């Protein structure tokens, strides 16, 4: 398995979410705009919403504000909205797991570095 480096660490460790490199500009956060575009285009295609109505639906859905829909949703629109919400929740959980893994490994490597320094300066 390829090793991925962590910034601010003394060593390398494989990440729990191994398909994103933590030391590059790629991360789970870069998927949010893609997800928003998916939501907007989905509402346009499934419900024939205008761009602004679709944008409004995406914002009230992901922010959990819960205002009324721009227009009543059909069954297909409701199904799409459920998929849109579940996909967004998946991204949020994946982001949490990735960030937690980075913090956990940073702390682990910091402790290892402190042990090395203590051994050097005894």
Backbone as XML, in Angstrom:
<?xml version="1.0"?>
<chain id="A" units="angstrom">
  <residue number="1" name="UNK">
    <atom name="N" x="0.846" y="-1.179" z="0.000"/>
    <atom name="CA" x="0.000" y="0.000" z="0.000"/>
    <atom name="C" x="0.890" y="1.240" z="0.000"/>
  </residue>
  <residue number="2" name="UNK">
    <atom name="N" x="0.530" y="2.223" z="-0.797"/>
    <atom name="CA" x="1.292" y="3.454" z="-0.874"/>
    <atom name="C" x="1.144" y="4.252" z="0.420"/>
  </residue>
  <residue number="3" name="UNK">
    <atom name="N" x="2.236" y="4.849" z="0.862"/>
    <atom name="CA" x="2.195" y="5.663" z="2.064"/>
    <atom name="C" x="1.864" y="7.097" z="1.683"/>
  </residue>
  <residue number="4" name="UNK">
    <atom name="N" x="1.072" y="7.757" z="2.536"/>
    <atom name="CA" x="0.705" y="9.149" z="2.331"/>
    <atom name="C" x="1.294" y="9.973" z="3.463"/>
  </residue>
  <residue number="5" name="UNK">
    <atom name="N" x="1.878" y="11.090" z="3.142"/>
    <atom name="CA" x="2.513" y="11.900" z="4.171"/>
    <atom name="C" x="1.526" y="12.878" z="4.770"/>
  </residue>
  <residue number="6" name="UNK">
    <atom name="N" x="1.770" y="13.174" z="6.031"/>
    <atom name="CA" x="0.952" y="14.148" z="6.744"/>
    <atom name="C" x="1.798" y="15.393" z="6.973"/>
  </residue>
  <residue number="7" name="UNK">
    <atom name="N" x="1.246" y="16.569" z="6.766"/>
    <atom name="CA" x="2.012" y="17.762" z="7.082"/>
    <atom name="C" x="2.250" y="17.850" z="8.588"/>
  </residue>
  <residue number="8" name="UNK">
    <atom name="N" x="3.354" y="18.419" z="8.995"/>
    <atom name="CA" x="3.726" y="18.608" z="10.395"/>
    <atom name="C" x="4.010" y="17.299" z="11.118"/>
  </residue>
  <residue number="9" name="UNK">
    <atom name="N" x="4.326" y="16.236" z="10.398"/>
    <atom name="CA" x="4.616" y="14.953" z="11.037"/>
    <atom name="C" x="6.051" y="14.538" z="10.742"/>
  </residue>
  <residue number="10" name="UNK">
    <atom name="N" x="6.566" y="13.690" z="11.614"/>
    <atom name="CA" x="7.933" y="13.200" z="11.457"/>
    <atom name="C" x="7.995" y="11.924" z="10.636"/>
  </residue>
  <residue number="11" name="UNK">
    <atom name="N" x="6.869" y="11.287" z="10.401"/>
    <atom name="CA" x="6.852" y="10.011" z="9.685"/>
    <atom name="C" x="5.639" y="9.968" z="8.768"/>
  </residue>
  <residue number="12" name="UNK">
    <atom name="N" x="5.524" y="8.849" z="8.046"/>
    <atom name="CA" x="4.362" y="8.670" z="7.175"/>
    <atom name="C" x="3.532" y="7.506" z="7.685"/>
  </residue>
  <residue number="13" name="UNK">
    <atom name="N" x="2.251" y="7.597" z="7.484"/>
    <atom name="CA" x="1.303" y="6.558" z="7.881"/>
    <atom name="C" x="0.236" y="6.475" z="6.804"/>
  </residue>
  <residue number="14" name="UNK">
    <atom name="N" x="-0.291" y="5.288" z="6.512"/>
    <atom name="CA" x="-1.429" y="5.230" z="5.595"/>
    <atom name="C" x="-2.654" y="5.834" z="6.259"/>
  </residue>
  <residue number="15" name="UNK">
    <atom name="N" x="-3.444" y="6.548" z="5.515"/>
    <atom name="CA" x="-4.639" y="7.164" z="6.088"/>
    <atom name="C" x="-5.792" y="6.182" z="6.080"/>
  </residue>
  <residue number="16" name="UNK">
    <atom name="N" x="-6.778" y="6.437" z="6.927"/>
    <atom name="CA" x="-7.974" y="5.598" z="6.946"/>
    <atom name="C" x="-8.748" y="5.779" z="5.641"/>
  </residue>
  <residue number="17" name="UNK">
    <atom name="N" x="-8.773" y="6.999" z="5.137"/>
    <atom name="CA" x="-9.419" y="7.280" z="3.861"/>
    <atom name="C" x="-8.287" y="7.405" z="2.853"/>
  </residue>
  <residue number="18" name="UNK">
    <atom name="N" x="-7.866" y="6.287" z="2.298"/>
    <atom name="CA" x="-6.615" y="6.229" z="1.554"/>
    <atom name="C" x="-6.703" y="6.764" z="0.142"/>
  </residue>
  <residue number="19" name="UNK">
    <atom name="N" x="-7.865" y="7.166" z="-0.342"/>
    <atom name="CA" x="-7.931" y="7.642" z="-1.707"/>
    <atom name="C" x="-7.782" y="9.151" z="-1.820"/>
  </residue>
  <residue number="20" name="UNK">
    <atom name="N" x="-7.522" y="9.839" z="-0.709"/>
    <atom name="CA" x="-7.223" y="11.262" z="-0.740"/>
    <atom name="C" x="-5.879" y="11.483" z="-0.075"/>
  </residue>
  <residue number="21" name="UNK">
    <atom name="N" x="-5.026" y="12.268" z="-0.690"/>
    <atom name="CA" x="-3.751" y="12.598" z="-0.080"/>
    <atom name="C" x="-3.950" y="13.829" z="0.784"/>
  </residue>
  <residue number="22" name="UNK">
    <atom name="N" x="-3.542" y="13.732" z="2.024"/>
    <atom name="CA" x="-3.774" y="14.828" z="2.949"/>
    <atom name="C" x="-2.804" y="15.978" z="2.749"/>
  </residue>
  <residue number="23" name="UNK">
    <atom name="N" x="-1.691" y="15.764" z="2.057"/>
    <atom name="CA" x="-0.723" y="16.838" z="1.888"/>
    <atom name="C" x="-0.869" y="17.523" z="0.531"/>
  </residue>
  <residue number="24" name="UNK">
    <atom name="N" x="-1.977" y="17.344" z="-0.136"/>
    <atom name="CA" x="-2.235" y="18.029" z="-1.395"/>
    <atom name="C" x="-3.467" y="18.894" z="-1.240"/>
  </residue>
  <residue number="25" name="UNK">
    <atom name="N" x="-3.804" y="19.608" z="-2.284"/>
    <atom name="CA" x="-4.984" y="20.462" z="-2.227"/>
    <atom name="C" x="-6.272" y="19.655" z="-2.365"/>
  </residue>
  <residue number="26" name="UNK">
    <atom name="N" x="-6.168" y="18.352" z="-2.685"/>
    <atom name="CA" x="-7.357" y="17.527" z="-2.810"/>
    <atom name="C" x="-7.820" y="17.078" z="-1.438"/>
  </residue>
  <residue number="27" name="UNK">
    <atom name="N" x="-9.096" y="17.201" z="-1.195"/>
    <atom name="CA" x="-9.659" y="16.737" z="0.069"/>
    <atom name="C" x="-11.140" y="16.503" z="-0.121"/>
  </residue>
  <residue number="28" name="UNK">
    <atom name="N" x="-11.766" y="16.066" z="0.930"/>
    <atom name="CA" x="-13.218" y="15.851" z="0.888"/>
    <atom name="C" x="-13.925" y="17.176" z="0.629"/>
  </residue>
  <residue number="29" name="UNK">
    <atom name="N" x="-13.391" y="18.266" z="1.170"/>
    <atom name="CA" x="-14.016" y="19.579" z="0.991"/>
    <atom name="C" x="-14.158" y="19.948" z="-0.473"/>
  </residue>
  <residue number="30" name="UNK">
    <atom name="N" x="-13.266" y="19.442" z="-1.325"/>
    <atom name="CA" x="-13.352" y="19.775" z="-2.747"/>
    <atom name="C" x="-14.550" y="19.096" z="-3.417"/>
  </residue>
  <residue number="31" name="UNK">
    <atom name="N" x="-15.182" y="18.149" z="-2.732"/>
    <atom name="CA" x="-16.359" y="17.491" z="-3.294"/>
    <atom name="C" x="-17.646" y="18.280" z="-3.069"/>
  </residue>
  <residue number="32" name="UNK">
    <atom name="N" x="-17.651" y="19.202" z="-2.122"/>
    <atom name="CA" x="-18.871" y="19.962" z="-1.845"/>
    <atom name="C" x="-19.376" y="20.749" z="-3.048"/>
  </residue>
  <residue number="33" name="UNK">
    <atom name="N" x="-18.529" y="21.507" z="-3.757"/>
    <atom name="CA" x="-19.041" y="22.206" z="-4.944"/>
    <atom name="C" x="-19.580" y="21.248" z="-6.005"/>
  </residue>
  <residue number="34" name="UNK">
    <atom name="N" x="-18.951" y="20.089" z="-6.136"/>
    <atom name="CA" x="-19.438" y="19.082" z="-7.083"/>
    <atom name="C" x="-20.821" y="18.600" z="-6.644"/>
  </residue>
  <residue number="35" name="UNK">
    <atom name="N" x="-20.976" y="18.374" z="-5.348"/>
    <atom name="CA" x="-22.266" y="17.938" z="-4.822"/>
    <atom name="C" x="-23.336" y="19.007" z="-5.026"/>
  </residue>
  <residue number="36" name="UNK">
    <atom name="N" x="-22.987" y="20.259" z="-4.802"/>
    <atom name="CA" x="-23.955" y="21.341" z="-5.001"/>
    <atom name="C" x="-24.361" y="21.438" z="-6.467"/>
  </residue>
  <residue number="37" name="UNK">
    <atom name="N" x="-23.392" y="21.282" z="-7.363"/>
    <atom name="CA" x="-23.716" y="21.295" z="-8.794"/>
    <atom name="C" x="-24.608" y="20.105" z="-9.153"/>
  </residue>
  <residue number="38" name="UNK">
    <atom name="N" x="-24.339" y="18.952" z="-8.530"/>
    <atom name="CA" x="-25.191" y="17.779" z="-8.723"/>
    <atom name="C" x="-26.620" y="18.073" z="-8.285"/>
  </residue>
  <residue number="39" name="UNK">
    <atom name="N" x="-26.767" y="18.706" z="-7.126"/>
    <atom name="CA" x="-28.085" y="19.030" z="-6.611"/>
    <atom name="C" x="-28.821" y="20.017" z="-7.501"/>
  </residue>
  <residue number="40" name="UNK">
    <atom name="N" x="-28.137" y="21.057" z="-7.929"/>
    <atom name="CA" x="-28.763" y="22.064" z="-8.787"/>
    <atom name="C" x="-29.205" y="21.443" z="-10.105"/>
  </residue>
  <residue number="41" name="UNK">
    <atom name="N" x="-28.281" y="20.711" z="-10.726"/>
    <atom name="CA" x="-28.635" y="20.113" z="-12.022"/>
    <atom name="C" x="-29.726" y="19.050" z="-11.855"/>
  </residue>
  <residue number="42" name="UNK">
    <atom name="N" x="-29.732" y="18.339" z="-10.739"/>
    <atom name="CA" x="-30.763" y="17.342" z="-10.504"/>
    <atom name="C" x="-32.144" y="17.964" z="-10.385"/>
  </residue>
  <residue number="43" name="UNK">
    <atom name="N" x="-32.245" y="19.052" z="-9.626"/>
    <atom name="CA" x="-33.543" y="19.724" z="-9.508"/>
    <atom name="C" x="-33.989" y="20.325" z="-10.839"/>
  </residue>
  <residue number="44" name="UNK">
    <atom name="N" x="-33.036" y="20.793" z="-11.623"/>
    <atom name="CA" x="-33.386" y="21.329" z="-12.946"/>
    <atom name="C" x="-33.913" y="20.211" z="-13.844"/>
  </residue>
  <residue number="45" name="UNK">
    <atom name="N" x="-33.225" y="19.061" z="-13.852"/>
    <atom name="CA" x="-33.617" y="17.957" z="-14.732"/>
    <atom name="C" x="-34.861" y="17.215" z="-14.248"/>
  </residue>
  <residue number="46" name="UNK">
    <atom name="N" x="-34.938" y="16.947" z="-12.959"/>
    <atom name="CA" x="-36.040" y="16.134" z="-12.441"/>
    <atom name="C" x="-37.322" y="16.958" z="-12.285"/>
  </residue>
  <residue number="47" name="UNK">
    <atom name="N" x="-37.192" y="18.176" z="-11.782"/>
    <atom name="CA" x="-38.373" y="18.984" z="-11.469"/>
    <atom name="C" x="-38.598" y="20.157" z="-12.436"/>
  </residue>
  <residue number="48" name="UNK">
    <atom name="N" x="-37.733" y="20.322" z="-13.415"/>
    <atom name="CA" x="-37.813" y="21.448" z="-14.359"/>
    <atom name="C" x="-37.796" y="22.797" z="-13.641"/>
  </residue>
  <residue number="49" name="UNK">
    <atom name="N" x="-36.999" y="22.894" z="-12.564"/>
    <atom name="CA" x="-36.847" y="24.149" z="-11.844"/>
    <atom name="C" x="-35.941" y="25.090" z="-12.631"/>
  </residue>
  <residue number="50" name="UNK">
    <atom name="N" x="-36.098" y="26.382" z="-12.398"/>
    <atom name="CA" x="-35.140" y="27.353" z="-12.931"/>
    <atom name="C" x="-33.855" y="27.216" z="-12.120"/>
  </residue>
  <residue number="51" name="UNK">
    <atom name="N" x="-32.777" y="27.819" z="-12.586"/>
    <atom name="CA" x="-31.502" y="27.750" z="-11.877"/>
    <atom name="C" x="-31.658" y="28.285" z="-10.453"/>
  </residue>
  <residue number="52" name="UNK">
    <atom name="N" x="-32.315" y="29.409" z="-10.305"/>
    <atom name="CA" x="-32.441" y="30.017" z="-8.977"/>
    <atom name="C" x="-33.341" y="29.204" z="-8.051"/>
  </residue>
  <residue number="53" name="UNK">
    <atom name="N" x="-34.402" y="28.607" z="-8.577"/>
    <atom name="CA" x="-35.233" y="27.724" z="-7.757"/>
    <atom name="C" x="-34.437" y="26.492" z="-7.324"/>
  </residue>
  <residue number="54" name="UNK">
    <atom name="N" x="-33.634" y="25.942" z="-8.235"/>
    <atom name="CA" x="-32.814" y="24.777" z="-7.907"/>
    <atom name="C" x="-31.743" y="25.135" z="-6.878"/>
  </residue>
  <residue number="55" name="UNK">
    <atom name="N" x="-31.126" y="26.292" z="-7.041"/>
    <atom name="CA" x="-30.134" y="26.760" z="-6.065"/>
    <atom name="C" x="-30.788" y="26.936" z="-4.699"/>
  </residue>
  <residue number="56" name="UNK">
    <atom name="N" x="-31.960" y="27.533" z="-4.674"/>
    <atom name="CA" x="-32.713" y="27.720" z="-3.432"/>
    <atom name="C" x="-32.992" y="26.375" z="-2.766"/>
  </residue>
  <residue number="57" name="UNK">
    <atom name="N" x="-33.412" y="25.393" z="-3.546"/>
    <atom name="CA" x="-33.704" y="24.071" z="-2.995"/>
    <atom name="C" x="-32.449" y="23.428" z="-2.404"/>
  </residue>
  <residue number="58" name="UNK">
    <atom name="N" x="-31.319" y="23.558" z="-3.083"/>
    <atom name="CA" x="-30.068" y="22.988" z="-2.576"/>
    <atom name="C" x="-29.685" y="23.658" z="-1.264"/>
  </residue>
  <residue number="59" name="UNK">
    <atom name="N" x="-29.786" y="24.980" z="-1.207"/>
    <atom name="CA" x="-29.399" y="25.705" z="0.007"/>
    <atom name="C" x="-30.306" y="25.346" z="1.181"/>
  </residue>
  <residue number="60" name="UNK">
    <atom name="N" x="-31.619" y="25.316" z="0.977"/>
    <atom name="CA" x="-32.490" y="24.996" z="2.118"/>
    <atom name="C" x="-32.394" y="23.525" z="2.506"/>
  </residue>
  <residue number="61" name="UNK">
    <atom name="N" x="-32.016" y="22.676" z="1.561"/>
    <atom name="CA" x="-31.877" y="21.248" z="1.877"/>
    <atom name="C" x="-30.615" y="20.991" z="2.680"/>
  </residue>
  <residue number="62" name="UNK">
    <atom name="N" x="-29.470" y="21.481" z="2.214"/>
    <atom name="CA" x="-28.208" y="21.165" z="2.905"/>
    <atom name="C" x="-28.018" y="21.967" z="4.182"/>
  </residue>
  <residue number="63" name="UNK">
    <atom name="N" x="-28.674" y="23.114" z="4.275"/>
    <atom name="CA" x="-28.544" y="23.903" z="5.497"/>
    <atom name="C" x="-29.561" y="23.499" z="6.545"/>
  </residue>
  <residue number="64" name="UNK">
    <atom name="N" x="-30.457" y="22.617" z="6.212"/>
    <atom name="CA" x="-31.535" y="22.113" z="7.070"/>
    <atom name="C" x="-32.426" y="23.230" z="7.600"/>
  </residue>
  <residue number="65" name="UNK">
    <atom name="N" x="-32.560" y="24.294" z="6.832"/>
    <atom name="CA" x="-33.449" y="25.393" z="7.230"/>
    <atom name="C" x="-34.891" y="24.923" z="7.175"/>
  </residue>
  <residue number="66" name="UNK">
    <atom name="N" x="-35.250" y="24.234" z="6.107"/>
    <atom name="CA" x="-36.566" y="23.650" z="6.014"/>
    <atom name="C" x="-37.674" y="24.592" z="5.578"/>
  </residue>
  <residue number="67" name="UNK">
    <atom name="N" x="-37.337" y="25.658" z="4.867"/>
    <atom name="CA" x="-38.404" y="26.485" z="4.287"/>
    <atom name="C" x="-39.177" y="25.640" z="3.291"/>
  </residue>
  <residue number="68" name="UNK">
    <atom name="N" x="-40.273" y="26.157" z="2.827"/>
    <atom name="CA" x="-41.075" y="25.413" z="1.858"/>
    <atom name="C" x="-40.334" y="25.291" z="0.533"/>
  </residue>
  <residue number="69" name="UNK">
    <atom name="N" x="-40.676" y="24.253" z="-0.208"/>
    <atom name="CA" x="-40.076" y="24.034" z="-1.511"/>
    <atom name="C" x="-40.456" y="25.186" z="-2.446"/>
  </residue>
  <residue number="70" name="UNK">
    <atom name="N" x="-39.621" y="25.389" z="-3.452"/>
    <atom name="CA" x="-39.905" y="26.420" z="-4.444"/>
    <atom name="C" x="-41.223" y="26.091" z="-5.147"/>
  </residue>
  <residue number="71" name="UNK">
    <atom name="N" x="-41.400" y="24.844" z="-5.455"/>
    <atom name="CA" x="-42.640" y="24.312" z="-6.043"/>
    <atom name="C" x="-42.839" y="22.930" z="-5.438"/>
  </residue>
  <residue number="72" name="UNK">
    <atom name="N" x="-44.063" y="22.434" z="-5.391"/>
    <atom name="CA" x="-44.260" y="21.082" z="-4.842"/>
    <atom name="C" x="-43.443" y="20.041" z="-5.612"/>
  </residue>
  <residue number="73" name="UNK">
    <atom name="N" x="-42.870" y="19.103" z="-4.861"/>
    <atom name="CA" x="-42.038" y="18.073" z="-5.468"/>
    <atom name="C" x="-42.890" y="16.885" z="-5.924"/>
  </residue>
  <residue number="74" name="UNK">
    <atom name="N" x="-42.539" y="16.346" z="-7.083"/>
    <atom name="CA" x="-43.146" y="15.094" z="-7.541"/>
    <atom name="C" x="-42.504" y="13.950" z="-6.765"/>
  </residue>
  <residue number="75" name="UNK">
    <atom name="N" x="-43.000" y="12.734" z="-6.979"/>
    <atom name="CA" x="-42.383" y="11.575" z="-6.319"/>
    <atom name="C" x="-40.926" y="11.420" z="-6.739"/>
  </residue>
  <residue number="76" name="UNK">
    <atom name="N" x="-40.636" y="11.639" z="-8.021"/>
    <atom name="CA" x="-39.251" y="11.560" z="-8.498"/>
    <atom name="C" x="-38.397" y="12.642" z="-7.842"/>
  </residue>
  <residue number="77" name="UNK">
    <atom name="N" x="-38.967" y="13.831" z="-7.661"/>
    <atom name="CA" x="-38.249" y="14.921" z="-7.007"/>
    <atom name="C" x="-37.968" y="14.628" z="-5.549"/>
  </residue>
  <residue number="78" name="UNK">
    <atom name="N" x="-38.938" y="14.018" z="-4.882"/>
    <atom name="CA" x="-38.741" y="13.628" z="-3.483"/>
    <atom name="C" x="-37.645" y="12.581" z="-3.361"/>
  </residue>
  <residue number="79" name="UNK">
    <atom name="N" x="-37.655" y="11.607" z="-4.273"/>
    <atom name="CA" x="-36.624" y="10.569" z="-4.272"/>
    <atom name="C" x="-35.250" y="11.178" z="-4.534"/>
  </residue>
  <residue number="80" name="UNK">
    <atom name="N" x="-35.176" y="12.099" z="-5.491"/>
    <atom name="CA" x="-33.904" y="12.774" z="-5.759"/>
    <atom name="C" x="-33.451" y="13.554" z="-4.536"/>
  </residue>
  <residue number="81" name="UNK">
    <atom name="N" x="-34.360" y="14.242" z="-3.870"/>
    <atom name="CA" x="-33.998" y="15.032" z="-2.703"/>
    <atom name="C" x="-33.475" y="14.145" z="-1.575"/>
  </residue>
  <residue number="82" name="UNK">
    <atom name="N" x="-34.076" y="12.982" z="-1.392"/>
    <atom name="CA" x="-33.585" y="12.029" z="-0.386"/>
    <atom name="C" x="-32.157" y="11.590" z="-0.737"/>
  </residue>
  <residue number="83" name="UNK">
    <atom name="N" x="-31.924" y="11.254" z="-1.999"/>
    <atom name="CA" x="-30.574" y="10.852" z="-2.430"/>
    <atom name="C" x="-29.592" y="12.005" z="-2.242"/>
  </residue>
  <residue number="84" name="UNK">
    <atom name="N" x="-30.027" y="13.203" z="-2.546"/>
    <atom name="CA" x="-29.186" y="14.394" z="-2.386"/>
    <atom name="C" x="-28.801" y="14.586" z="-0.917"/>
  </residue>
  <residue number="85" name="UNK">
    <atom name="N" x="-29.746" y="14.438" z="-0.012"/>
    <atom name="CA" x="-29.480" y="14.586" z="1.419"/>
    <atom name="C" x="-28.545" y="13.487" z="1.910"/>
  </residue>
  <residue number="86" name="UNK">
    <atom name="N" x="-28.808" y="12.242" z="1.520"/>
    <atom name="CA" x="-27.964" y="11.131" z="1.977"/>
    <atom name="C" x="-26.539" y="11.259" z="1.461"/>
  </residue>
  <residue number="87" name="UNK">
    <atom name="N" x="-26.379" y="11.693" z="0.225"/>
    <atom name="CA" x="-25.040" y="11.894" z="-0.327"/>
    <atom name="C" x="-24.310" y="13.000" z="0.421"/>
  </residue>
  <residue number="88" name="UNK">
    <atom name="N" x="-25.019" y="14.065" z="0.737"/>
    <atom name="CA" x="-24.405" y="15.161" z="1.494"/>
    <atom name="C" x="-23.991" y="14.686" z="2.880"/>
  </residue>
  <residue number="89" name="UNK">
    <atom name="N" x="-24.833" y="13.900" z="3.549"/>
    <atom name="CA" x="-24.482" y="13.357" z="4.861"/>
    <atom name="C" x="-23.254" y="12.444" z="4.771"/>
  </residue>
  <residue number="90" name="UNK">
    <atom name="N" x="-23.175" y="11.670" z="3.698"/>
    <atom name="CA" x="-22.014" y="10.798" z="3.487"/>
    <atom name="C" x="-20.742" y="11.633" z="3.372"/>
  </residue>
  <residue number="91" name="UNK">
    <atom name="N" x="-20.780" y="12.722" z="2.599"/>
    <atom name="CA" x="-19.612" y="13.603" z="2.467"/>
    <atom name="C" x="-19.218" y="14.196" z="3.817"/>
  </residue>
  <residue number="92" name="UNK">
    <atom name="N" x="-20.205" y="14.613" z="4.600"/>
    <atom name="CA" x="-19.903" y="15.203" z="5.905"/>
    <atom name="C" x="-19.250" y="14.182" z="6.827"/>
  </residue>
  <residue number="93" name="UNK">
    <atom name="N" x="-19.773" y="12.967" z="6.849"/>
    <atom name="CA" x="-19.193" y="11.922" z="7.695"/>
    <atom name="C" x="-17.781" y="11.560" z="7.229"/>
  </residue>
  <residue number="94" name="UNK">
    <atom name="N" x="-17.611" y="11.454" z="5.923"/>
    <atom name="CA" x="-16.294" y="11.146" z="5.370"/>
    <atom name="C" x="-15.295" y="12.248" z="5.710"/>
  </residue>
  <residue number="95" name="UNK">
    <atom name="N" x="-15.716" y="13.489" z="5.644"/>
    <atom name="CA" x="-14.867" y="14.614" z="6.000"/>
    <atom name="C" x="-14.494" y="14.547" z="7.479"/>
  </residue>
  <residue number="96" name="UNK">
    <atom name="N" x="-15.458" y="14.239" z="8.329"/>
    <atom name="CA" x="-15.188" y="14.121" z="9.763"/>
    <atom name="C" x="-14.173" y="13.018" z="10.038"/>
  </residue>
  <residue number="97" name="UNK">
    <atom name="N" x="-14.369" y="11.856" z="9.422"/>
    <atom name="CA" x="-13.458" y="10.730" z="9.634"/>
    <atom name="C" x="-12.046" y="11.085" z="9.164"/>
  </residue>
  <residue number="98" name="UNK">
    <atom name="N" x="-11.947" y="11.716" z="8.014"/>
    <atom name="CA" x="-10.641" y="12.090" z="7.474"/>
    <atom name="C" x="-9.939" y="13.093" z="8.372"/>
  </residue>
  <residue number="99" name="UNK">
    <atom name="N" x="-10.646" y="14.123" z="8.809"/>
    <atom name="CA" x="-10.047" y="15.126" z="9.682"/>
    <atom name="C" x="-9.664" y="14.533" z="11.030"/>
  </residue>
  <residue number="100" name="UNK">
    <atom name="N" x="-10.508" y="13.672" z="11.580"/>
    <atom name="CA" x="-10.195" y="13.018" z="12.848"/>
    <atom name="C" x="-8.939" y="12.169" z="12.709"/>
  </residue>
  <residue number="101" name="UNK">
    <atom name="N" x="-8.821" y="11.451" z="11.592"/>
    <atom name="CA" x="-7.646" y="10.616" z="11.354"/>
    <atom name="C" x="-6.381" y="11.466" z="11.258"/>
  </residue>
  <residue number="102" name="UNK">
    <atom name="N" x="-6.469" y="12.605" z="10.597"/>
    <atom name="CA" x="-5.309" y="13.499" z="10.495"/>
    <atom name="C" x="-4.878" y="13.989" z="11.871"/>
  </residue>
  <residue number="103" name="UNK">
    <atom name="N" x="-5.844" y="14.411" z="12.683"/>
    <atom name="CA" x="-5.529" y="14.921" z="14.022"/>
    <atom name="C" x="-4.933" y="13.815" z="14.885"/>
  </residue>
  <residue number="104" name="UNK">
    <atom name="N" x="-5.535" y="12.641" z="14.836"/>
    <atom name="CA" x="-5.048" y="11.501" z="15.628"/>
    <atom name="C" x="-3.601" y="11.166" z="15.261"/>
  </residue>
  <residue number="105" name="UNK">
    <atom name="N" x="-3.295" y="11.126" z="13.976"/>
    <atom name="CA" x="-1.941" y="10.797" z="13.550"/>
    <atom name="C" x="-0.964" y="11.920" z="13.850"/>
  </residue>
  <residue number="106" name="UNK">
    <atom name="N" x="-1.413" y="13.165" z="13.774"/>
    <atom name="CA" x="-0.549" y="14.293" z="14.115"/>
    <atom name="C" x="-0.149" y="14.210" z="15.584"/>
  </residue>
  <residue number="107" name="UNK">
    <atom name="N" x="-1.108" y="13.892" z="16.461"/>
    <atom name="CA" x="-0.814" y="13.759" z="17.888"/>
    <atom name="C" x="0.129" y="12.588" z="18.126"/>
  </residue>
  <residue number="108" name="UNK">
    <atom name="N" x="-0.118" y="11.466" z="17.457"/>
    <atom name="CA" x="0.736" y="10.286" z="17.603"/>
    <atom name="C" x="2.177" y="10.607" z="17.207"/>
  </residue>
  <residue number="109" name="UNK">
    <atom name="N" x="2.351" y="11.283" z="16.077"/>
    <atom name="CA" x="3.701" y="11.588" z="15.610"/>
    <atom name="C" x="4.357" y="12.679" z="16.449"/>
  </residue>
  <residue number="110" name="UNK">
    <atom name="N" x="3.567" y="13.554" z="17.012"/>
    <atom name="CA" x="4.129" y="14.558" z="17.901"/>
    <atom name="C" x="4.683" y="13.884" z="19.151"/>
  </residue>
  <residue number="111" name="UNK">
    <atom name="N" x="3.948" y="12.912" z="19.686"/>
    <atom name="CA" x="4.421" y="12.181" z="20.865"/>
    <atom name="C" x="5.679" y="11.388" z="20.544"/>
  </residue>
  <residue number="112" name="UNK">
    <atom name="N" x="5.725" y="10.776" z="19.348"/>
    <atom name="CA" x="6.927" y="10.042" z="18.940"/>
    <atom name="C" x="8.112" y="10.997" z="18.818"/>
  </residue>
  <residue number="113" name="UNK">
    <atom name="N" x="7.860" y="12.180" z="18.272"/>
    <atom name="CA" x="8.920" y="13.176" z="18.142"/>
    <atom name="C" x="9.425" y="13.647" z="19.487"/>
  </residue>
  <residue number="114" name="UNK">
    <atom name="N" x="8.517" y="13.803" z="20.448"/>
    <atom name="CA" x="8.916" y="14.208" z="21.794"/>
    <atom name="C" x="9.779" y="13.134" z="22.450"/>
  </residue>
  <residue number="115" name="UNK">
    <atom name="N" x="9.428" y="11.854" z="22.234"/>
    <atom name="CA" x="10.244" y="10.759" z="22.783"/>
    <atom name="C" x="11.652" y="10.788" z="22.198"/>
  </residue>
  <residue number="116" name="UNK">
    <atom name="N" x="11.758" y="11.014" z="20.902"/>
    <atom name="CA" x="13.066" y="11.072" z="20.238"/>
    <atom name="C" x="13.884" y="12.230" z="20.799"/>
  </residue>
  <residue number="117" name="UNK">
    <atom name="N" x="13.248" y="13.394" z="20.956"/>
    <atom name="CA" x="13.967" y="14.550" z="21.501"/>
    <atom name="C" x="14.430" y="14.301" z="22.932"/>
  </residue>
  <residue number="118" name="UNK">
    <atom name="N" x="13.599" y="13.652" z="23.747"/>
    <atom name="CA" x="13.990" y="13.340" z="25.123"/>
    <atom name="C" x="15.180" y="12.402" z="25.137"/>
  </residue>
  <residue number="119" name="UNK">
    <atom name="N" x="15.223" y="11.422" z="24.233"/>
    <atom name="CA" x="16.339" y="10.501" z="24.156"/>
    <atom name="C" x="17.608" y="11.212" z="23.707"/>
  </residue>
  <residue number="120" name="UNK">
    <atom name="N" x="17.472" y="12.154" z="22.804"/>
    <atom name="CA" x="18.642" y="12.892" z="22.308"/>
    <atom name="C" x="19.237" y="13.821" z="23.341"/>
  </residue>
  <residue number="121" name="UNK">
    <atom name="N" x="18.415" y="14.406" z="24.191"/>
    <atom name="CA" x="18.876" y="15.406" z="25.144"/>
    <atom name="C" x="18.924" y="14.894" z="26.579"/>
  </residue>
  <residue number="122" name="UNK">
    <atom name="N" x="19.130" y="13.595" z="26.764"/>
    <atom name="CA" x="19.283" y="13.045" z="28.108"/>
    <atom name="C" x="20.649" y="13.255" z="28.621"/>
  </residue>
</chain>
